[in-house]
Amino acid sequence: MASFSAEPPRIGWVGAGRMGAALVRRLLAAGYPVAVYNRTRAKAEALAEYGAQVVDRPVDLADRDVVFTMVSASDDLEQVTVGQGGVLAAADHAPGILIDSSTVSAEVSASVRAEAAKRGTELLAAPVSGNPKVVAAGKLTLAVSGPRAAFERVEPLLGELGQGVTYVGEDEAARLVKICHNVFLGVVIQSLAEITVLAEKGGVDRAAFLEFLNNSVMGSTFSRYKTPALVNLDFTPTFTMPLLRKDFDLGLAAARELEAPMPIASATAQLIASAIGAGLVDQDFAVLIEEQARRSGLSLKPENVEVSDGLEAEDDR
């Protein structure tokens, strides 16, 4: 593997969905050579105009210095890494470092890690927090676990993806960190929906209530960037309810294994399941406010107010 200090590492990327594409564009803008594979080739080809090379199979990335994977589920990660035609399937090449930014189970991650080690490849689990607009604003954060030396080698590269890169420990520690993060995400959006509906039932406009909240000590980057959705009921998906349920399932399973009771998360999981049962599967998870309003006997209408989400794209990206 070439020294990163001598020349930029050659990057491979598997998974060019909305998040993957946004992150690839950042790496290309920073001057890294990136080759991309995506199951739906057209999504990878859309990155060619930014300078990406498009390949036909994950195994075509085996000679790259560093390969990122960002796929939807545990089975997908196994397929694109250790499956037929996977990144680790080449007889004569394997990347030096494999960085997985998918949200998958710790068990599957550990299995892929073991197989990668047989090929001399070090695996870093590096799940991310954010959405494509967060990426464009340069505010993405990553939790990373795996061999410390491998992390230090690619830390400058990871720093190009966003504002915060945190090493959280060995092996699969980052998987648990991301699951904890996403469980909190669900608990917070449900709580935010509850108090916003309460304020509206008492005669307060959602825009006014959320402006007050965002300017208070309880305001956050998250509450700000969900404010337009809650005020104007625009539920264009950044993260859907079924994906949130998957993360709650993983989080509650970890809680059972570690004997850590999570009563608030358990209650929220039931509310998420109820919303999915009501057919809210394609919208952004902020749609929980509509379910909360329905249970409260309130019919919400868009307020059609221009409100900021607190995110602005970086000038140089």
N, C-alpha and C positions, 0 to 999 in steps of 0.2 A: 504494500500500500504506500503510495507516494506521500512524502512529508507534506503536511498541510502548510507548514511554514514556507516551503519552497514554491508552491503553486496552489491555486484553489482546488479543493477536492472535486472530483467528478461525481456528480450527484445523480442518483436514480430515484424516481418517485412513482409509487404504485397507488393509484386512487386519485382521479382528477375530478371529483365532485366539486360542489361549490366551495367547500373549505379547502380541499386539496389544491384546487386551481388557484385560489387566492394566495395560498402559501407558496406555490411554485412561482407565481408572478413576483413575489418578494425576492425569492432567491435569484431569479433571472435578473431582476433590477439591480441586485447587489453584485452581479458579475459572475455568478456561479454557472458553470455548464450543467444543464439539467436535461436528462432524458426521462420521458414519461410513458407509463403504461396505464391504460384504463380499459375496463371490460367493454364499455361503450366507446369505441375508438374516437368518435366525433368529439367527445369531451376533451380527449387528449389533443386532438388536432387543433382545437380552438386555442391551444397554448403555443402552437408553432409560430404564430405571428409575433409572439413575444421572445422567440428565440429558442424554444424548447425543441428537442429532438423527440420524435414519437417512435415507440417500438411496438412490436406485435405481441410480445409475451413477457411476463415478468422475468423469465430466465434470461432474456436479452439484456437485463440490467446487472447480471452477475459479475461483470468485470468492472463495475463502478466502485469507487472508493467507499461511498456511503449511500445506502439505499433507505429511503423513507417509505413506510407503508401507512396508509390512512384509508381503512375500509370499514364497512358497516357492522360486521359481526365476527364472532370468534371463528366460525366456519370459514368465512372469507379470508381471514388472516392465515389460517392453516393452508388454504388452497394456494394463495399467492406466494407463500414462503416455502413450505415443505411439500406441497402437492405437485402433481405432474406439471412440468413447465413453470414451476415456481422459482423464485429468486435463488433459492439454495439448491436447485436441481441440476445445475451445470456440473459436468464431470471435471472440468479443469479450472473453473473460476468460482470465487465466492467473494462478496463484498467484505471489506474489513470490518465495517460497523453497519448494523441494521438498526434503524430507529423506527419504532412503531408508535404511531400517534392515534391508533384506533382505541375505542373504548370496548375492551374485551375482558373476559374472565382471567383471573390470575392463573388458573390452572392451564388454560390454553397458552397463555404467554410463557409460562414455565416450560411447557412442552416444546414450544418453538425455540425457546432459549437453549434448551438442551440439544436440539437438533442443529441449531446454528453453531454451537460450540464444536460439534463434530467436524464442521467445515472450517474451523478457525475464525468464525465470525462472532463478534461480540454484539449482544442485543441490548439496546437501551429502550426501556419503556418510557415514552414521552407523550402522554396524553395532554391535550390542550384545553384551555378555557377561552371561549369566544365564539364568534360567528364571522362570516366574511366581512361584514362592515367593521367589526372589531379589528380584524386583520388589517384592513385598509387604513384604519386609524392608528396602526402600530401599537395597539394595546393588548394584543394576545399575550397570554401567560402559559407557561409549560411547567409541569412537574416531571422530573426525570429520575429514573432509578436504573441501577445496573452497575457494572464495574466503574469505579470512580475515575480510573485512568482514561477509560474510553470517553466518559463524560467530559473530562477536561480537554480532551483532544478535539471534541466537536462543539464545545461551549460557544466559541465565537460564531460558528455556523448557526447554532440554535438561536443565538442572540439576534440574528437577522430576521427571525420570524415574528418577534414582538418585543414587549417591554420587560418581561420578567421570565427568567429561567431559573428554577429552583431545584437543586439536587436534594432528593428526599430520602435516599438510602439505597441499599442493595436490592437485587432481584426484582420482585414485583411490587415494591412499596408504592410506586407511582400509580399503579392500578387502583389500590385502595384509596389513595389521595383523590384521584379523579372521581371515583364512585362516591366518596364522602361529599365532594364538591357538588356533584349533580343531585344527590339527595337533598342537600341544602338548597340548591336551586329550586327544586320542586316545593319544598316547605316554604321558602320565601315567597314564591309567586302565589301560592295558595293564601298565605297570610296577607300579602299585599292586596289580593282580590277581596278578601273578607273585609278589611278595614276600608277599602275604597267603596265597596258596596254599602257598608254601614254609613259612611259619610254621605253618600248620595241619597240613601233613604231618609237621612235627616235634612236633606235640602241643599247639600253642598255639591257644586259642580266637580266632576272628577278632575278637570284641569286645575282648578283652584286648590283642591285638596292635595294633589300630587305635587304641585308647585311648592306648597308649604312643606310637604314631607321632604322633597328633594333638597330644599334649602336648610333643613334642620339637621341635627346630628344623626338622625336616622336615615337620611338620604344616602345613596350609594351610586356607584357607576351603574349597577344593575337596575336600581329603581328608576334612574334617569333614562336608560336606553329602552326600558319597557314602557315608559310613560306614553309615547305616541300610540302604541298598541292599545293600552288601557283606555286612553281618552277617545281615540277615534275608531276603535274597534277594527283596526287593520291587523288581521291575523295571518298575514303572509308568513309562511313558516321559516323560522330560523332553526327550530328544534321542535319536533312533533311530539304529541302525547305518547304514541307507542314507543318512541325512543326513550322518553322520560320513564315510562313504566319499566322498560328493560333495565334501566339503571337503578331504579328502586328495587327491582327483584334482586339484582346483584348486591345492592347495599344491605338489604334485609337478610339475605343469605349470609353475608359476611358477619352481620350482627349476631345471627344465631350461632355461627361457628365460634365467634370470639366471646360469646355470652355478654353482649353489650345491648341492653334493652333500649329500644328506640320507639317509644309510644307515639310521639308526635309524627315521626316519619311513617309509622304504620298506619296511622289515621289518614295521613295525606295520600298514601298509596291507595287506600280504598276510594278516596275522592277522585284520584286519577283514573282508576278502573271504572268508576261510575261514569266519568266523562267520556271515556272511550266507548263504553257500552251505549251511551247516548249518540254515538256516531261522530264524535269529535276526534277524528284520526288524521286528517290532512292539514289542519290549521296549526298555527304556532301554539305552544303550550300556554301562552298568555290568555287563550280562550277560556281558561278556567274561570275567568271573571264572569263569563256569561252563564256558566253553570251555577256559580255562586249567586248571581242575581236571580236566576230562575228559582232556586231554592228559597230565596228571600222574597219572592213575590214581586220582583222588580223587572221591568222590561227595559233593557238598555238601548240607547240610541247613540250613534256617533255624535260627538260634540263639534266635530269639524273645526277644531282649533289648531292652529299651527304651534306645535310645541317641539322643543329640541330634544334629541335623544342623547345629547352630550358627546356624540362621536363625530369627529371630523377627520377626513382622510389626511394623511401626511402629505405635505406639499411635494416631497421628493419621491412619492410612491405612485 
